[in-house]
Amino acid sequence: MDTLNLHKTDLNLLVALQALLEERNVSRAAERLHITQPAMSKTLSRLRALFGDPLFTRSNRGMQPTPRALELAAELNSVLDDINRLVSGSRFDPYTYSGEVTLALSEYVGIALLPALIQRLHRLAPRLSIRTITRLEHQLDALATGTLDFAIHIAQSHYPAEYRAQQLVTAPAAILVRAQHPLTTGEVTWDRLASFPLIRVYVPDLEQAELARSSEAFMRVRSPSQGSLETSHLMTAMEVLRSTDYFLPGPAYVLQNSHITSGIVALPTPPGSDYALKYMLVAHRRTDQSPLHQWLWAQIIDTITELEAR
């Protein structure tokens, strides 16, 4: 693009050319643009110099456009429409919007939230593409650079002012086991848990995750005779739970997706280990004036509210 020539061009000249093409009269074009007739005549002279063409000739039937002016007329309306949309912004319509949004969230959240959220978005914004990332470190940096549009993660202790953060839900923790697990009978105590192997699921930004700190507590009390499994895939953990006596500390809400967690039950954590996971919806302030991002923010919150009401 030759930005030097564009810099030298007064785009208001294009507006004046459109008025001249439609009115075919200098006085009427001037009146339409609320300027004087001499000012419009001067503008016409500038247009002729810009395009190197007379643009209009006089005849008994008024001003007649030259072939060059007719060529310009064929493109002028669309060019001015594009400029107008660029300057004023087009009205956001979710149903017709076509684009992609990237959301970071853990598999814990994805299993419970995504089926309902995607169903809602497909109904309200059928052309919208959603890209999810389940394992991403440094999510705040990604939000700031635009690599990421939204993040749903375990609450951090502090968010800088450049981020918008809202608590979505407080999820009680539980011990997830197969339905026929020995722990399903009797009280769940630290001593009993120590007799069974532990599963730990990787969570992004572990230093911020209460879930990770809790897992460390379970690791410290387990018996040396019991092994453990660490995986970054929740689906793998669920399959292991279904077929073994392993247990998984995690949020109880994951059982809302009964198709994926079939055969898994949630037991209370041992006495003295009560803790809850606070999940936050986070975006960068650069998106505050984006109709798309504001609309999606509301859709995520509304979906969470509906899931909690079930």
LINFENTA-V448575 format. One record per backbone hydrogen bond with DSSP energy under -1.0 kcal/mol. CO is the residue of the C=O (numbers start at 1). NH is the residue of the N-H. If there is no record, write none. Layout:
CO	NH
CO	NH
This chain:
1	3
2	6
3	7
4	8
6	9
10	13
12	16
13	17
14	18
15	19
16	20
17	21
18	22
19	23
20	24
24	63
25	29
26	30
27	31
28	32
29	33
30	35
36	40
37	41
38	42
39	43
40	44
41	45
42	46
43	47
44	48
45	49
46	50
47	51
48	52
48	53
54	56
55	66
57	64
59	62
64	57
66	70
67	71
68	72
69	73
70	74
72	75
72	76
75	79
76	80
77	81
78	82
79	83
80	84
81	85
82	86
83	87
84	88
85	89
93	97
99	129
101	131
102	149
102	150
103	133
104	152
106	110
107	111
108	112
109	113
110	114
113	117
114	118
115	119
116	120
117	121
118	122
119	123
120	124
121	125
125	128
129	101
131	103
133	105
138	142
139	143
140	144
141	145
142	147
142	148
150	104
151	282
153	280
160	163
162	285
164	283
166	281
169	279
171	277
172	252
174	250
175	267
176	248
177	265
178	181
181	184
182	185
189	193
190	194
192	195
193	196
194	223
197	247
198	229
200	231
205	208
206	209
209	213
210	214
211	215
212	216
213	217
214	218
215	219
216	220
217	221
218	222
223	226
227	198
229	200
231	202
233	237
234	238
235	239
236	240
237	241
238	242
247	199
248	176
250	174
251	254
252	255
253	256
254	257
256	258
257	261
261	264
263	179
265	177
267	175
270	273
275	173
277	171
278	155
279	168
279	169
280	153
281	166
282	151
283	164
284	287
285	288
287	290
290	294
291	295
292	296
293	297
294	298
295	299
296	300
297	301
298	302
299	303
300	304
301	305
302	306
303	307
304	308
305	309
